[in-house]
């Protein structure tokens, strides 16, 4: 969706990326066509995921300390989902 993006601690941006937090889990959604290997490398790096900002049209939400990688999925439509949690 236009006007939305995810920004990692190191400044890496994912245009059209989204994030949502529920029940102790941060879900990050990236559009189809995003390089899966680069996503995996970025989201398994606790320095890069120490702060994730979801910037959307009228607001910005920042998630901090979501450094425990729990998984990466590619939907049938090619969209990527990443699951993160706070370290125990």
Buried (B, 14 or more C-beta within 10 A) or exposed (E): EEEBBBBBBEEBEBEBBBBEBEEEBBBBBBBEEBEEEEBBEBBBBBEBBBBBBBBBEEEEEEBEBBBBBEEBEBEEEEBBEBBBBEEE
